[in-house]
Amino acid sequence: MGRLTAPLRFAVIGRGRMAGAMRGLIGDVGEADAEAVYIAGRNRDHAARSIAALAAGKAVLCEKPCAMSPAEAAEVIAVSQRTGLLYMEAVATPFLPAVAAALQAARSGRLGTPSRVEASFGYPLRRADHPRLFEADGGVLADRAVYPLMLALIALGPVGTMRCTVERDGDGRDVAAGFVLDHQAGGRSDLAVSFTERLDNSLRIAGDGGVVEVQPPLLTAQRLRFMDAGQPRPGRLRRRLRQNPLVRRLADLGSRGSACWHPFGANPYLHEIEHFTALHRTGRIESPIVSHARMIEVARLVEEARRA
């Protein structure tokens, strides 16, 4: 696993897969000696632990979801602003080189005026293998919705209205959701997340001058594809084929060395950590990408979806 060359001194709070992964990547010193804290553990504890860390004088990188409601998110952000300390939700996807290149293409005018985002993150999992995801503070909205929602906000800006459908299991836990966002600037996003089926796991941004697609799997993406404006999205069979690990490996091999290949290097979380570290070194209290306003808006959209 890759390690940062000049890391902050992090304390990692919590247990579980992500806490373990972060300890391997950024280390884990005692809280008293830490410059920053990575908050993992139970979703319901994220906001309170973030507030405690900020109050103790530590910068905070908090595992998603940053809070269980927009009111909780706003409370933590208020503490960050009052203390002048950096606070960011740990959403690594926008910092992957392939995804960052797609978002830059949208910002730069290469796609003309961006007007449509499609993004999804879903694959089936069993409750027996991931019991915490099905507990009261879990569900697909808490675990997965932030990824496509944050990308849509970065690409097309704030949301005016949202239409959402949510599928729930027999216990009432949300296990799949689809979102249609109408953005204030006029664009539209079609997003989906699921615990029950394998989705396309890609990102597509379309404008009147072109289209860029981040090839699956979105959370560890390394390949881009640019297309002419109006070119249709791949058919169902092709979308299913490109989920195959062998097909993906062959496509990766064929893309290496080309302008479509944007590898993430030793670890897909390195770029997020490097971004957070740079913000801390320069005295910033929020990310311009995963900004406080976007964090609150994601929490608001998720809360609205829970009522659907």
Secondary structure as the mmCIF struct_conf table of DSSP 4:
data_model
#
loop_
_struct_conf.conf_type_id
_struct_conf.id
_struct_conf.beg_label_comp_id
_struct_conf.beg_label_asym_id
_struct_conf.beg_label_seq_id
_struct_conf.end_label_comp_id
_struct_conf.end_label_asym_id
_struct_conf.end_label_seq_id
BEND BEND1 THR A 5 ALA A 6
STRN STRN1 PHE A 10 ILE A 13
BEND BEND2 GLY A 16 GLY A 16
HELX_RH_AL_P HELX_RH_AL_P1 ARG A 17 ILE A 26
HELX_RH_3T_P HELX_RH_3T_P1 GLU A 31 ASP A 33
BEND BEND3 GLU A 35 GLU A 35
STRN STRN2 ALA A 36 ILE A 39
BEND BEND4 GLY A 41 GLY A 41
HELX_RH_3T_P HELX_RH_3T_P2 ASN A 43 ASP A 45
HELX_RH_AL_P HELX_RH_AL_P2 HIS A 46 ALA A 55
TURN_TY1_P TURN_TY1_P1 ALA A 56 GLY A 57
STRN STRN3 ALA A 59 GLU A 63
BEND BEND5 LYS A 64 LYS A 64
HELX_LH_PP_P HELX_LH_PP_P1 PRO A 65 PRO A 65
BEND BEND6 CYS A 66 CYS A 66
BEND BEND7 MET A 68 SER A 69
HELX_RH_AL_P HELX_RH_AL_P3 PRO A 70 THR A 83
TURN_TY1_P TURN_TY1_P2 GLY A 84 GLY A 84
STRN STRN4 TYR A 87 ALA A 90
HELX_RH_3T_P HELX_RH_3T_P3 THR A 93 PHE A 95
BEND BEND8 LEU A 96 LEU A 96
HELX_RH_AL_P HELX_RH_AL_P4 PRO A 97 SER A 108
TURN_TY1_P TURN_TY1_P3 GLY A 109 LEU A 111
BEND BEND9 GLY A 112 THR A 113
STRN STRN5 PRO A 114 GLY A 122
TURN_TY1_P TURN_TY1_P4 ARG A 127 ASP A 129
HELX_RH_3T_P HELX_RH_3T_P4 PRO A 131 PHE A 134
BEND BEND10 GLU A 135 GLU A 135
TURN_TY1_P TURN_TY1_P5 ALA A 136 ASP A 137
BEND BEND11 GLY A 139 GLY A 139
HELX_RH_AL_P HELX_RH_AL_P5 VAL A 140 ASP A 143
TURN_TY1_P TURN_TY1_P6 ARG A 144 ALA A 145
HELX_RH_AL_P HELX_RH_AL_P6 VAL A 146 LEU A 156
BEND BEND12 PRO A 158 PRO A 158
STRN STRN6 VAL A 159 ARG A 168
TURN_TY1_P TURN_TY1_P7 GLY A 170 ASP A 171
BEND BEND13 GLY A 172 GLY A 172
STRN STRN7 ASP A 174 HIS A 183
TURN_TY1_P TURN_TY1_P8 GLN A 184 ALA A 185
BEND BEND14 GLY A 186 GLY A 186
STRN STRN8 ARG A 188 SER A 194
BEND BEND15 PHE A 195 GLU A 197
STRN STRN9 LEU A 203 GLY A 207
TURN_TY1_P TURN_TY1_P9 ASP A 208 GLY A 209
STRN STRN10 GLY A 210 VAL A 214
HELX_LH_PP_P HELX_LH_PP_P2 GLN A 215 GLN A 215
BEND BEND16 PRO A 216 PRO A 216
HELX_LH_PP_P HELX_LH_PP_P3 PRO A 217 PRO A 217
HELX_RH_3T_P HELX_RH_3T_P5 LEU A 218 THR A 220
STRN STRN11 ARG A 223 ARG A 223
STRN STRN12 LEU A 224 MET A 227
TURN_TY1_P TURN_TY1_P10 ALA A 229 GLY A 230
HELX_LH_PP_P HELX_LH_PP_P4 GLN A 231 GLY A 235
HELX_RH_AL_P HELX_RH_AL_P7 ARG A 236 LEU A 241
TURN_TY1_P TURN_TY1_P11 ARG A 242 GLN A 243
BEND BEND17 ASN A 244 ASN A 244
HELX_RH_AL_P HELX_RH_AL_P8 PRO A 245 SER A 255
TURN_TY1_P TURN_TY1_P12 ARG A 256 GLY A 257
BEND BEND18 SER A 258 SER A 258
TURN_TY1_P TURN_TY1_P13 ALA A 259 CYS A 260
STRN STRN13 TRP A 261 TRP A 261
TURN_TY1_P TURN_TY1_P14 GLY A 265 ALA A 266
TURN_TY1_P TURN_TY1_P15 PRO A 268 TYR A 269
HELX_RH_AL_P HELX_RH_AL_P9 LEU A 270 ARG A 281
TURN_TY1_P TURN_TY1_P16 THR A 282 GLY A 283
BEND BEND19 ILE A 285 GLU A 286
BEND BEND20 PRO A 288 VAL A 290
HELX_RH_AL_P HELX_RH_AL_P10 HIS A 292 ARG A 306
TURN_TY1_P TURN_TY1_P17 ARG A 307 ARG A 307
#
